[in-house]
Amino acid sequence: MTLESSTPPMITDPAGAAAAGKCYLARNRAADRLALDAFHPRECAWCDYPLEQLATWLAEFNRWAGWVRDEGRYTEPEVRRFTHLPRPEQRLRSFRAAYGPEADPAELRP
């Protein structure tokens, strides 16, 4: 899990935020038009948390990371580095943030 503290939890790892966001979308079914299994193939570490809590943590992450909606970018340097990684590396890091460092990346679908 990529939470900075337990009271209250704060996501500060970009890969963890990506994993939490994918879990939220998959469980909320807000993105039924997407191939959800491609990025949330099974229950993950974030599935233990209520959707409302994930939404709160993701909103806090966006504030902390300096999300600039009009420009579609973050201002936090660590997050900017993550978002500039090649997509396969981003997917692998978020997958491992959700399923653990030993998770088999073969579960990731293109």
Biopython code that builds the backbone (N, CA, C, O; Angstrom):
import numpy as np
from Bio.PDB.StructureBuilder import StructureBuilder

atoms = [
    (1, "MET", "N", (0.853, -1.172, 0.000)),
    (1, "MET", "CA", (0.000, 0.000, 0.000)),
    (1, "MET", "C", (0.891, 1.225, 0.000)),
    (1, "MET", "O", (1.982, 1.204, 0.571)),
    (2, "THR", "N", (0.445, 2.266, -0.621)),
    (2, "THR", "CA", (1.272, 3.452, -0.754)),
    (2, "THR", "C", (0.632, 4.625, -0.022)),
    (2, "THR", "O", (0.357, 5.667, -0.616)),
    (3, "LEU", "N", (0.405, 4.447, 1.235)),
    (3, "LEU", "CA", (-0.184, 5.495, 2.047)),
    (3, "LEU", "C", (0.894, 6.060, 2.954)),
    (3, "LEU", "O", (1.655, 5.309, 3.564)),
    (4, "GLU", "N", (0.962, 7.384, 3.043)),
    (4, "GLU", "CA", (1.992, 8.028, 3.837)),
    (4, "GLU", "C", (1.761, 7.821, 5.327)),
    (4, "GLU", "O", (2.723, 7.595, 6.062)),
    (5, "SER", "N", (0.543, 7.889, 5.789)),
    (5, "SER", "CA", (0.237, 7.691, 7.197)),
    (5, "SER", "C", (-1.124, 7.029, 7.304)),
    (5, "SER", "O", (-1.851, 6.915, 6.317)),
    (6, "SER", "N", (-1.464, 6.591, 8.512)),
    (6, "SER", "CA", (-2.745, 5.913, 8.647)),
    (6, "SER", "C", (-3.829, 6.810, 9.227)),
    (6, "SER", "O", (-4.996, 6.419, 9.229)),
    (7, "THR", "N", (-3.486, 8.006, 9.723)),
    (7, "THR", "CA", (-4.499, 8.872, 10.303)),
    (7, "THR", "C", (-4.252, 10.326, 9.970)),
    (7, "THR", "O", (-3.397, 10.925, 10.623)),
    (8, "PRO", "N", (-4.900, 10.932, 9.043)),
    (8, "PRO", "CA", (-5.656, 10.278, 7.976)),
    (8, "PRO", "C", (-4.710, 9.835, 6.863)),
    (8, "PRO", "O", (-3.659, 10.448, 6.680)),
    (9, "PRO", "N", (-5.050, 8.800, 6.126)),
    (9, "PRO", "CA", (-4.187, 8.335, 5.042)),
    (9, "PRO", "C", (-4.051, 9.393, 3.948)),
    (9, "PRO", "O", (-4.975, 10.156, 3.664)),
    (10, "MET", "N", (-2.879, 9.406, 3.358)),
    (10, "MET", "CA", (-2.618, 10.336, 2.256)),
    (10, "MET", "C", (-1.797, 9.602, 1.216)),
    (10, "MET", "O", (-0.709, 9.112, 1.516)),
    (11, "ILE", "N", (-2.299, 9.523, 0.016)),
    (11, "ILE", "CA", (-1.562, 8.899, -1.078)),
    (11, "ILE", "C", (-0.592, 9.935, -1.623)),
    (11, "ILE", "O", (-0.999, 11.029, -2.013)),
    (12, "THR", "N", (0.691, 9.591, -1.650)),
    (12, "THR", "CA", (1.683, 10.500, -2.227)),
    (12, "THR", "C", (2.511, 9.823, -3.314)),
    (12, "THR", "O", (3.365, 10.467, -3.925)),
    (13, "ASP", "N", (2.280, 8.556, -3.562)),
    (13, "ASP", "CA", (2.988, 7.844, -4.611)),
    (13, "ASP", "C", (2.151, 7.896, -5.884)),
    (13, "ASP", "O", (1.001, 7.454, -5.876)),
    (14, "PRO", "N", (2.698, 8.424, -6.976)),
    (14, "PRO", "CA", (1.903, 8.523, -8.209)),
    (14, "PRO", "C", (1.394, 7.170, -8.707)),
    (14, "PRO", "O", (0.266, 7.073, -9.192)),
    (15, "ALA", "N", (2.209, 6.136, -8.592)),
    (15, "ALA", "CA", (1.765, 4.806, -9.026)),
    (15, "ALA", "C", (0.615, 4.319, -8.144)),
    (15, "ALA", "O", (-0.333, 3.702, -8.629)),
    (16, "GLY", "N", (0.711, 4.602, -6.845)),
    (16, "GLY", "CA", (-0.368, 4.234, -5.932)),
    (16, "GLY", "C", (-1.653, 4.975, -6.246)),
    (16, "GLY", "O", (-2.740, 4.399, -6.186)),
    (17, "ALA", "N", (-1.531, 6.250, -6.581)),
    (17, "ALA", "CA", (-2.719, 7.029, -6.955)),
    (17, "ALA", "C", (-3.336, 6.484, -8.239)),
    (17, "ALA", "O", (-4.558, 6.402, -8.363)),
    (18, "ALA", "N", (-2.487, 6.112, -9.190)),
    (18, "ALA", "CA", (-3.004, 5.533, -10.434)),
    (18, "ALA", "C", (-3.725, 4.223, -10.145)),
    (18, "ALA", "O", (-4.792, 3.962, -10.701)),
    (19, "ALA", "N", (-3.139, 3.394, -9.269)),
    (19, "ALA", "CA", (-3.759, 2.115, -8.919)),
    (19, "ALA", "C", (-5.090, 2.339, -8.198)),
    (19, "ALA", "O", (-6.081, 1.672, -8.496)),
    (20, "ALA", "N", (-5.108, 3.280, -7.247)),
    (20, "ALA", "CA", (-6.343, 3.577, -6.517)),
    (20, "ALA", "C", (-7.417, 4.105, -7.465)),
    (20, "ALA", "O", (-8.591, 3.756, -7.334)),
    (21, "GLY", "N", (-7.018, 4.939, -8.414)),
    (21, "GLY", "CA", (-7.971, 5.472, -9.388)),
    (21, "GLY", "C", (-8.551, 4.396, -10.283)),
    (21, "GLY", "O", (-9.741, 4.414, -10.597)),
    (22, "LYS", "N", (-7.707, 3.457, -10.694)),
    (22, "LYS", "CA", (-8.193, 2.348, -11.529)),
    (22, "LYS", "C", (-9.157, 1.471, -10.746)),
    (22, "LYS", "O", (-10.168, 1.018, -11.283)),
    (23, "CYS", "N", (-8.845, 1.233, -9.475)),
    (23, "CYS", "CA", (-9.737, 0.451, -8.615)),
    (23, "CYS", "C", (-11.076, 1.181, -8.473)),
    (23, "CYS", "O", (-12.139, 0.570, -8.584)),
    (24, "TYR", "N", (-11.014, 2.485, -8.229)),
    (24, "TYR", "CA", (-12.239, 3.271, -8.085)),
    (24, "TYR", "C", (-13.102, 3.167, -9.346)),
    (24, "TYR", "O", (-14.305, 2.920, -9.263)),
    (25, "LEU", "N", (-12.484, 3.355, -10.500)),
    (25, "LEU", "CA", (-13.243, 3.282, -11.756)),
    (25, "LEU", "C", (-13.851, 1.905, -11.961)),
    (25, "LEU", "O", (-15.020, 1.781, -12.327)),
    (26, "ALA", "N", (-13.052, 0.871, -11.724)),
    (26, "ALA", "CA", (-13.542, -0.489, -11.943)),
    (26, "ALA", "C", (-14.705, -0.819, -11.013)),
    (26, "ALA", "O", (-15.692, -1.421, -11.437)),
    (27, "ARG", "N", (-14.590, -0.431, -9.763)),
    (27, "ARG", "CA", (-15.637, -0.754, -8.787)),
    (27, "ARG", "C", (-16.852, 0.148, -8.925)),
    (27, "ARG", "O", (-17.973, -0.283, -8.655)),
    (28, "ASN", "N", (-16.653, 1.369, -9.334)),
    (28, "ASN", "CA", (-17.734, 2.326, -9.483)),
    (28, "ASN", "C", (-18.496, 2.107, -10.792)),
    (28, "ASN", "O", (-19.630, 2.554, -10.958)),
    (29, "ARG", "N", (-17.847, 1.418, -11.693)),
    (29, "ARG", "CA", (-18.414, 1.167, -13.028)),
    (29, "ARG", "C", (-18.724, 2.467, -13.744)),
    (29, "ARG", "O", (-19.575, 2.512, -14.633)),
    (30, "ALA", "N", (-18.018, 3.538, -13.345)),
    (30, "ALA", "CA", (-18.187, 4.820, -14.017)),
    (30, "ALA", "C", (-17.606, 4.772, -15.419)),
    (30, "ALA", "O", (-17.853, 5.662, -16.233)),
    (31, "ALA", "N", (-16.841, 3.741, -15.695)),
    (31, "ALA", "CA", (-16.178, 3.647, -16.995)),
    (31, "ALA", "C", (-16.520, 2.325, -17.670)),
    (31, "ALA", "O", (-15.630, 1.632, -18.164)),
    (32, "ASP", "N", (-17.798, 1.973, -17.696)),
    (32, "ASP", "CA", (-18.218, 0.708, -18.294)),
    (32, "ASP", "C", (-17.755, 0.558, -19.736)),
    (32, "ASP", "O", (-17.584, -0.558, -20.227)),
    (33, "ARG", "N", (-17.556, 1.669, -20.405)),
    (33, "ARG", "CA", (-17.148, 1.598, -21.806)),
    (33, "ARG", "C", (-15.682, 1.188, -21.959)),
    (33, "ARG", "O", (-15.238, 0.874, -23.063)),
    (34, "LEU", "N", (-14.935, 1.189, -20.863)),
    (34, "LEU", "CA", (-13.530, 0.795, -20.914)),
    (34, "LEU", "C", (-13.384, -0.706, -20.698)),
    (34, "LEU", "O", (-14.271, -1.354, -20.142)),
    (35, "ALA", "N", (-12.286, -1.236, -21.132)),
    (35, "ALA", "CA", (-11.962, -2.643, -20.863)),
    (35, "ALA", "C", (-11.382, -2.711, -19.448)),
    (35, "ALA", "O", (-10.166, -2.692, -19.260)),
    (36, "LEU", "N", (-12.269, -2.790, -18.465)),
    (36, "LEU", "CA", (-11.843, -2.706, -17.066)),
    (36, "LEU", "C", (-10.863, -3.801, -16.674)),
    (36, "LEU", "O", (-9.949, -3.557, -15.887)),
    (37, "ASP", "N", (-11.037, -5.001, -17.208)),
    (37, "ASP", "CA", (-10.136, -6.086, -16.853)),
    (37, "ASP", "C", (-8.698, -5.799, -17.269)),
    (37, "ASP", "O", (-7.766, -6.382, -16.714)),
    (38, "ALA", "N", (-8.511, -4.921, -18.224)),
    (38, "ALA", "CA", (-7.168, -4.609, -18.692)),
    (38, "ALA", "C", (-6.353, -3.902, -17.621)),
    (38, "ALA", "O", (-5.129, -4.035, -17.598)),
    (39, "PHE", "N", (-7.000, -3.154, -16.733)),
    (39, "PHE", "CA", (-6.233, -2.466, -15.702)),
    (39, "PHE", "C", (-6.659, -2.803, -14.287)),
    (39, "PHE", "O", (-6.064, -2.293, -13.338)),
    (40, "HIS", "N", (-7.657, -3.636, -14.113)),
    (40, "HIS", "CA", (-8.083, -4.077, -12.779)),
    (40, "HIS", "C", (-8.563, -5.518, -12.921)),
    (40, "HIS", "O", (-9.758, -5.794, -12.821)),
    (41, "PRO", "N", (-7.607, -6.452, -13.160)),
    (41, "PRO", "CA", (-7.991, -7.825, -13.501)),
    (41, "PRO", "C", (-8.590, -8.639, -12.356)),
    (41, "PRO", "O", (-9.268, -9.639, -12.596)),
    (42, "ARG", "N", (-8.347, -8.221, -11.119)),
    (42, "ARG", "CA", (-8.871, -8.951, -9.964)),
    (42, "ARG", "C", (-8.857, -8.018, -8.759)),
    (42, "ARG", "O", (-8.410, -6.875, -8.854)),
    (43, "GLU", "N", (-9.348, -8.512, -7.628)),
    (43, "GLU", "CA", (-9.356, -7.695, -6.417)),
    (43, "GLU", "C", (-7.938, -7.247, -6.084)),
    (43, "GLU", "O", (-6.992, -8.030, -6.165)),
    (44, "CYS", "N", (-7.803, -5.974, -5.710)),
    (44, "CYS", "CA", (-6.484, -5.419, -5.408)),
    (44, "CYS", "C", (-6.435, -4.913, -3.965)),
    (44, "CYS", "O", (-7.414, -5.006, -3.224)),
    (45, "ALA", "N", (-5.289, -4.385, -3.591)),
    (45, "ALA", "CA", (-5.103, -3.872, -2.228)),
    (45, "ALA", "C", (-6.045, -2.716, -1.909)),
    (45, "ALA", "O", (-6.371, -2.490, -0.744)),
    (46, "TRP", "N", (-6.482, -1.989, -2.919)),
    (46, "TRP", "CA", (-7.370, -0.844, -2.703)),
    (46, "TRP", "C", (-8.834, -1.248, -2.565)),
    (46, "TRP", "O", (-9.653, -0.451, -2.107)),
    (47, "CYS", "N", (-9.168, -2.460, -2.951)),
    (47, "CYS", "CA", (-10.562, -2.912, -2.912)),
    (47, "CYS", "C", (-11.121, -3.005, -1.491)),
    (47, "CYS", "O", (-12.338, -3.042, -1.310)),
    (48, "ASP", "N", (-10.261, -3.042, -0.501)),
    (48, "ASP", "CA", (-10.718, -3.116, 0.893)),
    (48, "ASP", "C", (-11.333, -1.810, 1.379)),
    (48, "ASP", "O", (-12.010, -1.786, 2.407)),
    (49, "TYR", "N", (-11.103, -0.736, 0.654)),
    (49, "TYR", "CA", (-11.569, 0.581, 1.091)),
    (49, "TYR", "C", (-12.866, 0.962, 0.397)),
    (49, "TYR", "O", (-13.053, 0.648, -0.779)),
    (50, "PRO", "N", (-13.767, 1.637, 1.108)),
    (50, "PRO", "CA", (-15.023, 2.092, 0.499)),
    (50, "PRO", "C", (-14.750, 3.091, -0.625)),
    (50, "PRO", "O", (-13.767, 3.832, -0.588)),
    (51, "LEU", "N", (-15.630, 3.101, -1.621)),
    (51, "LEU", "CA", (-15.472, 4.019, -2.752)),
    (51, "LEU", "C", (-15.373, 5.476, -2.306)),
    (51, "LEU", "O", (-14.591, 6.247, -2.862)),
    (52, "GLU", "N", (-16.164, 5.850, -1.306)),
    (52, "GLU", "CA", (-16.144, 7.232, -0.832)),
    (52, "GLU", "C", (-14.768, 7.599, -0.292)),
    (52, "GLU", "O", (-14.292, 8.716, -0.496)),
    (53, "GLN", "N", (-14.126, 6.648, 0.403)),
    (53, "GLN", "CA", (-12.792, 6.901, 0.949)),
    (53, "GLN", "C", (-11.765, 7.033, -0.168)),
    (53, "GLN", "O", (-10.902, 7.910, -0.123)),
    (54, "LEU", "N", (-11.858, 6.158, -1.175)),
    (54, "LEU", "CA", (-10.949, 6.271, -2.319)),
    (54, "LEU", "C", (-11.116, 7.625, -3.009)),
    (54, "LEU", "O", (-10.130, 8.265, -3.373)),
    (55, "ALA", "N", (-12.352, 8.053, -3.185)),
    (55, "ALA", "CA", (-12.612, 9.343, -3.833)),
    (55, "ALA", "C", (-11.974, 10.480, -3.045)),
    (55, "ALA", "O", (-11.391, 11.395, -3.626)),
    (56, "THR", "N", (-12.087, 10.420, -1.721)),
    (56, "THR", "CA", (-11.488, 11.452, -0.863)),
    (56, "THR", "C", (-9.974, 11.440, -1.010)),
    (56, "THR", "O", (-9.355, 12.488, -1.198)),
    (57, "TRP", "N", (-9.376, 10.250, -0.923)),
    (57, "TRP", "CA", (-7.916, 10.146, -1.041)),
    (57, "TRP", "C", (-7.432, 10.617, -2.399)),
    (57, "TRP", "O", (-6.394, 11.273, -2.486)),
    (58, "LEU", "N", (-8.161, 10.298, -3.465)),
    (58, "LEU", "CA", (-7.754, 10.722, -4.802)),
    (58, "LEU", "C", (-7.862, 12.243, -4.953)),
    (58, "LEU", "O", (-7.010, 12.865, -5.587)),
    (59, "ALA", "N", (-8.894, 12.835, -4.379)),
    (59, "ALA", "CA", (-9.025, 14.297, -4.412)),
    (59, "ALA", "C", (-7.886, 14.950, -3.630)),
    (59, "ALA", "O", (-7.334, 15.961, -4.062)),
    (60, "GLU", "N", (-7.533, 14.366, -2.473)),
    (60, "GLU", "CA", (-6.412, 14.886, -1.687)),
    (60, "GLU", "C", (-5.099, 14.742, -2.450)),
    (60, "GLU", "O", (-4.261, 15.644, -2.419)),
    (61, "PHE", "N", (-4.915, 13.617, -3.134)),
    (61, "PHE", "CA", (-3.712, 13.431, -3.944)),
    (61, "PHE", "C", (-3.624, 14.516, -5.014)),
    (61, "PHE", "O", (-2.564, 15.111, -5.211)),
    (62, "ASN", "N", (-4.730, 14.774, -5.701)),
    (62, "ASN", "CA", (-4.722, 15.791, -6.755)),
    (62, "ASN", "C", (-4.387, 17.173, -6.206)),
    (62, "ASN", "O", (-3.692, 17.946, -6.865)),
    (63, "ARG", "N", (-4.874, 17.494, -5.004)),
    (63, "ARG", "CA", (-4.521, 18.776, -4.384)),
    (63, "ARG", "C", (-3.034, 18.802, -4.042)),
    (63, "ARG", "O", (-2.335, 19.764, -4.359)),
    (64, "TRP", "N", (-2.555, 17.741, -3.394)),
    (64, "TRP", "CA", (-1.145, 17.656, -3.006)),
    (64, "TRP", "C", (-0.233, 17.717, -4.235)),
    (64, "TRP", "O", (0.803, 18.382, -4.212)),
    (65, "ALA", "N", (-0.625, 17.018, -5.310)),
    (65, "ALA", "CA", (0.199, 16.913, -6.506)),
    (65, "ALA", "C", (0.091, 18.143, -7.414)),
    (65, "ALA", "O", (0.794, 18.233, -8.421)),
    (66, "GLY", "N", (-0.772, 19.076, -7.067)),
    (66, "GLY", "CA", (-0.903, 20.300, -7.844)),
    (66, "GLY", "C", (-1.529, 20.108, -9.213)),
    (66, "GLY", "O", (-1.009, 20.595, -10.217)),
    (67, "TRP", "N", (-2.661, 19.389, -9.251)),
    (67, "TRP", "CA", (-3.343, 19.164, -10.526)),
    (67, "TRP", "C", (-3.824, 20.492, -11.095)),
    (67, "TRP", "O", (-4.548, 21.230, -10.428)),
    (68, "VAL", "N", (-3.422, 20.797, -12.327)),
    (68, "VAL", "CA", (-3.851, 22.002, -13.027)),
    (68, "VAL", "C", (-4.799, 21.529, -14.127)),
    (68, "VAL", "O", (-4.372, 21.152, -15.218)),
    (69, "ARG", "N", (-6.073, 21.559, -13.821)),
    (69, "ARG", "CA", (-7.082, 20.988, -14.722)),
    (69, "ARG", "C", (-7.062, 21.605, -16.117)),
    (69, "ARG", "O", (-7.106, 20.894, -17.121)),
    (70, "ASP", "N", (-6.997, 22.922, -16.168)),
    (70, "ASP", "CA", (-7.020, 23.610, -17.470)),
    (70, "ASP", "C", (-5.849, 23.212, -18.365)),
    (70, "ASP", "O", (-5.949, 23.261, -19.591)),
    (71, "GLU", "N", (-4.746, 22.822, -17.745)),
    (71, "GLU", "CA", (-3.548, 22.463, -18.507)),
    (71, "GLU", "C", (-3.335, 20.951, -18.581)),
    (71, "GLU", "O", (-2.466, 20.476, -19.312)),
    (72, "GLY", "N", (-4.134, 20.198, -17.817)),
    (72, "GLY", "CA", (-4.022, 18.745, -17.836)),
    (72, "GLY", "C", (-2.677, 18.233, -17.354)),
    (72, "GLY", "O", (-2.114, 17.306, -17.937)),
    (73, "ARG", "N", (-2.159, 18.841, -16.281)),
    (73, "ARG", "CA", (-0.855, 18.425, -15.777)),
    (73, "ARG", "C", (-0.772, 18.634, -14.266)),
    (73, "ARG", "O", (-1.590, 19.330, -13.664)),
    (74, "TYR", "N", (0.241, 18.010, -13.683)),
    (74, "TYR", "CA", (0.535, 18.162, -12.260)),
    (74, "TYR", "C", (1.758, 19.053, -12.094)),
    (74, "TYR", "O", (2.599, 19.131, -12.989)),
    (75, "THR", "N", (1.859, 19.731, -10.942)),
    (75, "THR", "CA", (3.017, 20.574, -10.670)),
    (75, "THR", "C", (4.044, 19.885, -9.774)),
    (75, "THR", "O", (5.211, 20.275, -9.792)),
    (76, "GLU", "N", (3.656, 18.885, -8.998)),
    (76, "GLU", "CA", (4.572, 18.163, -8.115)),
    (76, "GLU", "C", (5.617, 17.426, -8.967)),
    (76, "GLU", "O", (5.247, 16.622, -9.823)),
    (77, "PRO", "N", (6.914, 17.685, -8.748)),
    (77, "PRO", "CA", (7.957, 17.084, -9.581)),
    (77, "PRO", "C", (7.924, 15.553, -9.645)),
    (77, "PRO", "O", (8.109, 14.981, -10.719)),
    (78, "GLU", "N", (7.693, 14.889, -8.519)),
    (78, "GLU", "CA", (7.658, 13.419, -8.523)),
    (78, "GLU", "C", (6.527, 12.898, -9.420)),
    (78, "GLU", "O", (6.693, 11.911, -10.137)),
    (79, "VAL", "N", (5.400, 13.565, -9.368)),
    (79, "VAL", "CA", (4.255, 13.155, -10.181)),
    (79, "VAL", "C", (4.536, 13.447, -11.655)),
    (79, "VAL", "O", (4.200, 12.641, -12.523)),
    (80, "ARG", "N", (5.141, 14.583, -11.934)),
    (80, "ARG", "CA", (5.491, 14.917, -13.324)),
    (80, "ARG", "C", (6.460, 13.885, -13.898)),
    (80, "ARG", "O", (6.329, 13.489, -15.056)),
    (81, "ARG", "N", (7.435, 13.447, -13.092)),
    (81, "ARG", "CA", (8.370, 12.413, -13.566)),
    (81, "ARG", "C", (7.611, 11.134, -13.905)),
    (81, "ARG", "O", (7.869, 10.506, -14.931)),
    (82, "PHE", "N", (6.673, 10.753, -13.036)),
    (82, "PHE", "CA", (5.881, 9.543, -13.282)),
    (82, "PHE", "C", (5.070, 9.676, -14.571)),
    (82, "PHE", "O", (5.040, 8.755, -15.386)),
    (83, "THR", "N", (4.419, 10.815, -14.750)),
    (83, "THR", "CA", (3.564, 10.978, -15.930)),
    (83, "THR", "C", (4.362, 11.070, -17.228)),
    (83, "THR", "O", (3.798, 10.919, -18.312)),
    (84, "HIS", "N", (5.661, 11.313, -17.129)),
    (84, "HIS", "CA", (6.503, 11.354, -18.327)),
    (84, "HIS", "C", (7.199, 10.026, -18.607)),
    (84, "HIS", "O", (7.931, 9.910, -19.590)),
    (85, "LEU", "N", (6.982, 9.022, -17.757)),
    (85, "LEU", "CA", (7.515, 7.687, -18.027)),
    (85, "LEU", "C", (6.778, 7.091, -19.228)),
    (85, "LEU", "O", (5.640, 7.471, -19.504)),
    (86, "PRO", "N", (7.408, 6.174, -19.934)),
    (86, "PRO", "CA", (6.673, 5.473, -20.999)),
    (86, "PRO", "C", (5.443, 4.766, -20.415)),
    (86, "PRO", "O", (5.489, 4.265, -19.291)),
    (87, "ARG", "N", (4.351, 4.727, -21.173)),
    (87, "ARG", "CA", (3.089, 4.132, -20.688)),
    (87, "ARG", "C", (3.276, 2.731, -20.120)),
    (87, "ARG", "O", (2.705, 2.434, -19.071)),
    (88, "PRO", "N", (4.053, 1.846, -20.765)),
    (88, "PRO", "CA", (4.215, 0.504, -20.181)),
    (88, "PRO", "C", (4.833, 0.542, -18.779)),
    (88, "PRO", "O", (4.464, -0.259, -17.920)),
    (89, "GLU", "N", (5.756, 1.454, -18.547)),
    (89, "GLU", "CA", (6.373, 1.581, -17.218)),
    (89, "GLU", "C", (5.365, 2.130, -16.210)),
    (89, "GLU", "O", (5.330, 1.676, -15.066)),
    (90, "GLN", "N", (4.557, 3.087, -16.612)),
    (90, "GLN", "CA", (3.507, 3.606, -15.726)),
    (90, "GLN", "C", (2.544, 2.486, -15.338)),
    (90, "GLN", "O", (2.195, 2.331, -14.168)),
    (91, "ARG", "N", (2.121, 1.706, -16.337)),
    (91, "ARG", "CA", (1.172, 0.611, -16.086)),
    (91, "ARG", "C", (1.771, -0.420, -15.142)),
    (91, "ARG", "O", (1.090, -0.892, -14.231)),
    (92, "LEU", "N", (3.038, -0.777, -15.345)),
    (92, "LEU", "CA", (3.689, -1.759, -14.486)),
    (92, "LEU", "C", (3.793, -1.251, -13.058)),
    (92, "LEU", "O", (3.514, -1.994, -12.117)),
    (93, "ARG", "N", (4.189, -0.003, -12.883)),
    (93, "ARG", "CA", (4.311, 0.555, -11.529)),
    (93, "ARG", "C", (2.956, 0.631, -10.819)),
    (93, "ARG", "O", (2.863, 0.309, -9.634)),
    (94, "SER", "N", (1.920, 1.046, -11.521)),
    (94, "SER", "CA", (0.603, 1.117, -10.874)),
    (94, "SER", "C", (0.064, -0.281, -10.595)),
    (94, "SER", "O", (-0.599, -0.499, -9.581)),
    (95, "PHE", "N", (0.344, -1.232, -11.489)),
    (95, "PHE", "CA", (-0.062, -2.622, -11.270)),
    (95, "PHE", "C", (0.591, -3.167, -10.003)),
    (95, "PHE", "O", (-0.073, -3.802, -9.183)),
    (96, "ARG", "N", (1.881, -2.921, -9.845)),
    (96, "ARG", "CA", (2.589, -3.413, -8.658)),
    (96, "ARG", "C", (2.152, -2.672, -7.397)),
    (96, "ARG", "O", (2.183, -3.244, -6.308)),
    (97, "ALA", "N", (1.747, -1.416, -7.526)),
    (97, "ALA", "CA", (1.219, -0.684, -6.370)),
    (97, "ALA", "C", (-0.105, -1.277, -5.924)),
    (97, "ALA", "O", (-0.446, -1.202, -4.743)),
    (98, "ALA", "N", (-0.852, -1.860, -6.838)),
    (98, "ALA", "CA", (-2.157, -2.446, -6.516)),
    (98, "ALA", "C", (-2.045, -3.890, -6.051)),
    (98, "ALA", "O", (-2.759, -4.309, -5.140)),
    (99, "TYR", "N", (-1.156, -4.648, -6.669)),
    (99, "TYR", "CA", (-1.115, -6.098, -6.439)),
    (99, "TYR", "C", (0.151, -6.595, -5.756)),
    (99, "TYR", "O", (0.272, -7.789, -5.479)),
    (100, "GLY", "N", (1.096, -5.702, -5.480)),
    (100, "GLY", "CA", (2.317, -6.078, -4.790)),
    (100, "GLY", "C", (3.500, -6.225, -5.744)),
    (100, "GLY", "O", (3.322, -6.454, -6.940)),
    (101, "PRO", "N", (4.700, -6.090, -5.203)),
    (101, "PRO", "CA", (5.896, -6.099, -6.047)),
    (101, "PRO", "C", (6.163, -7.428, -6.739)),
    (101, "PRO", "O", (6.866, -7.466, -7.749)),
    (102, "GLU", "N", (5.614, -8.515, -6.213)),
    (102, "GLU", "CA", (5.840, -9.832, -6.805)),
    (102, "GLU", "C", (4.740, -10.237, -7.786)),
    (102, "GLU", "O", (4.777, -11.338, -8.336)),
    (103, "ALA", "N", (3.764, -9.357, -8.008)),
    (103, "ALA", "CA", (2.642, -9.681, -8.899)),
    (103, "ALA", "C", (3.151, -9.926, -10.316)),
    (103, "ALA", "O", (4.105, -9.297, -10.774)),
    (104, "ASP", "N", (2.493, -10.850, -10.990)),
    (104, "ASP", "CA", (2.896, -11.240, -12.342)),
    (104, "ASP", "C", (2.387, -10.231, -13.364)),
    (104, "ASP", "O", (1.178, -10.131, -13.574)),
    (105, "PRO", "N", (3.283, -9.480, -14.004)),
    (105, "PRO", "CA", (2.843, -8.493, -14.985)),
    (105, "PRO", "C", (2.182, -9.114, -16.219)),
    (105, "PRO", "O", (1.640, -8.389, -17.053)),
    (106, "ALA", "N", (2.219, -10.433, -16.347)),
    (106, "ALA", "CA", (1.530, -11.096, -17.467)),
    (106, "ALA", "C", (0.019, -10.854, -17.375)),
    (106, "ALA", "O", (-0.689, -10.985, -18.374)),
    (107, "GLU", "N", (-0.475, -10.503, -16.191)),
    (107, "GLU", "CA", (-1.903, -10.208, -16.035)),
    (107, "GLU", "C", (-2.301, -8.914, -16.741)),
    (107, "GLU", "O", (-3.474, -8.702, -17.045)),
    (108, "LEU", "N", (-1.323, -8.053, -16.997)),
    (108, "LEU", "CA", (-1.616, -6.801, -17.691)),
    (108, "LEU", "C", (-1.914, -7.101, -19.147)),
    (108, "LEU", "O", (-1.179, -7.835, -19.807)),
    (109, "ARG", "N", (-2.975, -6.540, -19.628)),
    (109, "ARG", "CA", (-3.339, -6.712, -21.040)),
    (109, "ARG", "C", (-3.007, -5.428, -21.782)),
    (109, "ARG", "O", (-3.100, -4.334, -21.224)),
    (110, "PRO", "N", (-2.622, -5.568, -23.034)),
    (110, "PRO", "CA", (-2.298, -4.355, -23.817)),
    (110, "PRO", "C", (-3.481, -3.433, -23.956)),
    (110, "PRO", "O", (-3.372, -2.379, -24.583)),
]
sb = StructureBuilder()
sb.init_structure("model")
sb.init_model(0)
sb.init_chain("A")
sb.init_seg("    ")
for serial, (resi, resn, name, xyz) in enumerate(atoms, 1):
    if name == "N":
        sb.init_residue(resn, " ", resi, " ")
    sb.init_atom(name, np.array(xyz, "f"), 0.0, 1.0, " ", f" {name:<3s}", serial, name[0])
structure = sb.get_structure()
